[in-house]
Amino acid sequence: MATFSIGTKTFKLGAIAVDGGMGTVLTSPGDVRENTIRVTQGDFSVNNIMAEGKSSPVYVTQKNGETTLEFDLLTHDPDVMMDLMGGTVTGTDPNKIWNAPELTPIIEKSFEITDLQDSVWQFPRVQVMARIQGVFTRDEVNVIKVKGVVLQPTKTATSPISYGKPV
């Protein structure tokens, strides 16, 4: 029986678990722009090892391609901006201000996407790169463009991507 991941029910992120596996305290970063969540698994790279005088490879090695996760965040909350881009937050609600970092920090998070068929996609370790895309027109909206590269979790025997219907 075929299932299709059409649409997103929930989208959450949070700190990677202390043991290096999937984070357990995940929250929504806010409103994500419709139709912008994308997971793309890159092509494999193949290396054919040839022997003199032979026209076919004697060995083939392969590496996984880079898997990326991307979305546009509509929410401009100073705490979320600090969480995804680094920097600092000053002030208190309703007068909080996000201050960009001088140097871009390395930020890693766990991500979880539940699709409209209640199947769950988990990414235990994702290196996050986020940037502001300010569009000050009547036809567009300001977003925080987030791109993540799925990394191998540091917890032993943990897959970088899992998918299915949990119990």
TIKE-574351 format. One record per residue (C-alpha): residue in one letter; z, x, y. Coordinates in steps of 0.2 Angstrom, whole numbers, padded with zeros to 4 digits, always signed. Example, Ala and Ser with C-alpha at 12.3 -4.5 7.8 and 13.67 -1.06 7.14 Angstrom:
a+0039+0062-0022;s+0036+0068-0005;
***
This chain:
m+0000+0000+0000;a-0005+0007+0017;t+0007+0007+0032;f+0002+0011+0050;s+0012+0018+0063;i+0007+0006+0077;g+0018+0007+0092;t+0035+0013+0095;k+0051+0004+0093;t+0064+0018+0098;f+0062+0035+0105;k+0077+0046+0105;l+0082+0064+0108;g+0098+0075+0108;a+0106+0091+0103;i+0102+0100+0087;a+0116+0098+0074;v+0128+0113+0074;d+0122+0117+0056;g+0104+0119+0063;g+0098+0102+0056;m+0093+0086+0063;g+0104+0080+0078;t+0116+0065+0075;v+0119+0060+0093;l+0103+0055+0099;t+0099+0044+0115;s+0084+0037+0124;p+0079+0048+0138;g+0074+0032+0148;d+0057+0023+0150;v+0042+0032+0142;r+0025+0028+0148;e+0016+0016+0136;n+0003+0025+0125;t+0009+0042+0129;i+0019+0047+0114;r+0008+0059+0103;v+0012+0070+0088;t-0002+0082+0084;q-0002+0093+0069;g-0014+0108+0072;d-0027+0114+0060;f-0022+0127+0047;s-0028+0144+0048;v-0036+0152+0033;n-0038+0170+0029;n-0051+0174+0015;i-0047+0191+0006;m-0063+0198+0000;a-0066+0212-0013;e-0080+0224-0012;g-0096+0217-0021;k-0089+0199-0023;s-0096+0185-0013;s-0081+0173-0015;p-0063+0177-0010;v-0051+0184-0022;y-0036+0177-0012;v-0034+0164+0001;t-0019+0164+0013;q-0015+0150+0024;k-0003+0146+0039;n+0002+0129+0046;g-0005+0125+0063;e+0006+0121+0078;t+0013+0104+0078;t+0016+0097+0096;l+0025+0081+0102;e+0020+0075+0119;f+0025+0060+0131;d+0026+0055+0149;l+0044+0050+0155;l+0044+0037+0169;t+0063+0039+0171;h+0068+0051+0185;d+0087+0052+0181;p+0094+0069+0187;d+0104+0071+0171;v+0089+0068+0160;m+0079+0080+0171;m+0092+0094+0169;d+0093+0090+0150;l+0074+0093+0149;m+0070+0105+0162;g+0086+0115+0165;g+0093+0117+0183;t+0109+0109+0189;v+0115+0092+0195;t+0126+0090+0211;g+0134+0075+0218;t+0140+0060+0210;d+0132+0043+0206;p+0123+0036+0216;n+0120+0052+0225;k+0116+0064+0211;i+0103+0077+0215;w+0094+0088+0202;n+0090+0106+0207;a+0076+0115+0198;p+0081+0131+0190;e+0074+0148+0196;l+0068+0153+0179;t+0063+0141+0166;p+0076+0140+0152;i+0072+0139+0133;i+0077+0121+0128;e+0078+0115+0110;k+0081+0097+0105;s+0080+0085+0090;f+0068+0070+0092;e+0067+0054+0082;i+0054+0041+0084;t+0055+0024+0075;d+0039+0014+0074;l+0036-0004+0074;q+0036-0005+0055;d+0054+0003+0055;s+0048+0019+0048;v+0057+0034+0056;w+0049+0051+0061;q+0062+0065+0063;f+0059+0082+0071;p+0076+0092+0069;r+0070+0107+0081;v+0058+0105+0095;q+0056+0118+0109;v+0054+0107+0125;m+0043+0111+0140;a+0044+0098+0154;r+0036+0098+0171;i+0035+0085+0185;q+0018+0077+0189;g+0020+0069+0206;v+0007+0056+0210;f+0011+0048+0227;t-0003+0034+0226;r-0003+0015+0224;d-0013+0017+0208;e-0003+0030+0198;v+0016+0034+0195;n+0026+0050+0195;v+0031+0056+0178;i+0039+0070+0169;k+0026+0077+0157;v+0035+0083+0141;k+0028+0094+0128;g+0037+0100+0113;v+0032+0112+0099;v+0040+0108+0082;l+0049+0123+0076;q+0057+0127+0059;p+0075+0121+0058;t+0088+0135+0056;k+0097+0124+0043;t+0091+0130+0025;a+0080+0118+0015;t+0077+0107+0031;s+0059+0101+0034;p+0052+0103+0052;i+0046+0085+0050;s+0051+0070+0040;y+0045+0052+0039;g+0050+0037+0030;k+0061+0022+0029;p+0079+0027+0028;v+0092+0017+0017;
***
